Structure formats: C-alpha cells, structure tokens
Amino acid sequence: MGVFGVIFLSVPFYFLWNYLAPIYLPQLPPVYLHVPFWHCVGIFGLAAIFRLVFFPQGACCGWGWCRKRD
C-alpha cells in the first residue's frame, strides 16, 4: 500500500472515529475521542509496515523478486 492508499484509507476512518467515538465511547480519555488526521495516517502507515514485516511474501510476490529455486 502506497502513501496515497494510506491517506485515502485514513480519511473515512478519521471522520467516522471523530464522529462516533464521542457518542459510543464517552468513557475514553479526551485524547482518544478527537484523533488528529495525521495521526490516523500514521496508524494506517504503521499497519502497512507491520504487514510487510510479518507477511513478507505478500510484498514481493508479483514483482518477481521472490522467485522459487528449482
């Protein structure tokens, strides 16, 4: 997932979280009720990095880097 994919995925998450969290999760501290947009982008970016670290075969398949040896 590229930079633009991370940004586009974080837009709906940002609006949904900041709209629904104060309604359904009022017991959370205020810092978690209104998350800044770039923090949401960072969360999705870290999720993409973790996915590449823990599942490396998904990152190289299709590009020809991980060729199986006979």
TORKOL-4160 file (C-alpha; in steps of 0.2 Angstrom, whole numbers, padded with zeros to 4 digits, m for minus):
70
<pt num="1" X="0000" Y="0000" Z="0000"/>
<pt num="2" X="0007" Y="0016" Z="m0005"/>
<pt num="3" X="0007" Y="0033" Z="0003"/>
<pt num="4" X="m0009" Y="0039" Z="m0007"/>
<pt num="5" X="m0018" Y="0022" Z="m0002"/>
<pt num="6" X="m0014" Y="0026" Z="0017"/>
<pt num="7" X="m0020" Y="0043" Z="0015"/>
<pt num="8" X="m0036" Y="0038" Z="0006"/>
<pt num="9" X="m0040" Y="0024" Z="0019"/>
<pt num="10" X="m0037" Y="0036" Z="0033"/>
<pt num="11" X="m0050" Y="0049" Z="0028"/>
<pt num="12" X="m0066" Y="0039" Z="0031"/>
<pt num="13" X="m0058" Y="0032" Z="0047"/>
<pt num="14" X="m0054" Y="0049" Z="0053"/>
<pt num="15" X="m0072" Y="0056" Z="0050"/>
<pt num="16" X="m0080" Y="0040" Z="0057"/>
<pt num="17" X="m0069" Y="0039" Z="0073"/>
<pt num="18" X="m0071" Y="0058" Z="0077"/>
<pt num="19" X="m0090" Y="0057" Z="0074"/>
<pt num="20" X="m0094" Y="0040" Z="0083"/>
<pt num="21" X="m0081" Y="0039" Z="0097"/>
<pt num="22" X="m0088" Y="0053" Z="0107"/>
<pt num="23" X="m0106" Y="0045" Z="0106"/>
<pt num="24" X="m0102" Y="0027" Z="0109"/>
<pt num="25" X="m0086" Y="0028" Z="0119"/>
<pt num="26" X="m0088" Y="0043" Z="0131"/>
<pt num="27" X="m0078" Y="0034" Z="0144"/>
<pt num="28" X="m0061" Y="0036" Z="0134"/>
<pt num="29" X="m0049" Y="0050" Z="0138"/>
<pt num="30" X="m0052" Y="0066" Z="0128"/>
<pt num="31" X="m0035" Y="0062" Z="0119"/>
<pt num="32" X="m0043" Y="0047" Z="0111"/>
<pt num="33" X="m0060" Y="0055" Z="0107"/>
<pt num="34" X="m0053" Y="0068" Z="0094"/>
<pt num="35" X="m0039" Y="0060" Z="0085"/>
<pt num="36" X="m0029" Y="0072" Z="0073"/>
<pt num="37" X="m0030" Y="0067" Z="0054"/>
<pt num="38" X="m0011" Y="0064" Z="0053"/>
<pt num="39" X="m0011" Y="0053" Z="0067"/>
<pt num="40" X="m0024" Y="0042" Z="0058"/>
<pt num="41" X="m0012" Y="0042" Z="0043"/>
<pt num="42" X="0002" Y="0036" Z="0054"/>
<pt num="43" X="m0009" Y="0022" Z="0061"/>
<pt num="44" X="m0013" Y="0016" Z="0044"/>
<pt num="45" X="0006" Y="0018" Z="0038"/>
<pt num="46" X="0012" Y="0008" Z="0053"/>
<pt num="47" X="m0001" Y="m0006" Z="0049"/>
<pt num="48" X="0006" Y="m0007" Z="0032"/>
<pt num="49" X="0024" Y="m0008" Z="0038"/>
<pt num="50" X="0019" Y="m0021" Z="0051"/>
<pt num="51" X="0010" Y="m0031" Z="0037"/>
<pt num="52" X="0026" Y="m0030" Z="0026"/>
<pt num="53" X="0037" Y="m0036" Z="0041"/>
<pt num="54" X="0026" Y="m0050" Z="0047"/>
<pt num="55" X="0020" Y="m0056" Z="0030"/>
<pt num="56" X="0035" Y="m0053" Z="0018"/>
<pt num="57" X="0029" Y="m0065" Z="0004"/>
<pt num="58" X="0014" Y="m0053" Z="0001"/>
<pt num="59" X="0026" Y="m0039" Z="m0003"/>
<pt num="60" X="0037" Y="m0047" Z="m0016"/>
<pt num="61" X="0025" Y="m0059" Z="m0025"/>
<pt num="62" X="0020" Y="m0051" Z="m0041"/>
<pt num="63" X="0036" Y="m0041" Z="m0044"/>
<pt num="64" X="0047" Y="m0056" Z="m0047"/>
<pt num="65" X="0059" Y="m0054" Z="m0033"/>
<pt num="66" X="0055" Y="m0070" Z="m0024"/>
<pt num="67" X="0057" Y="m0082" Z="m0037"/>
<pt num="68" X="0057" Y="m0100" Z="m0032"/>
<pt num="69" X="0073" Y="m0110" Z="m0035"/>
<pt num="70" X="0072" Y="m0127" Z="m0043"/>
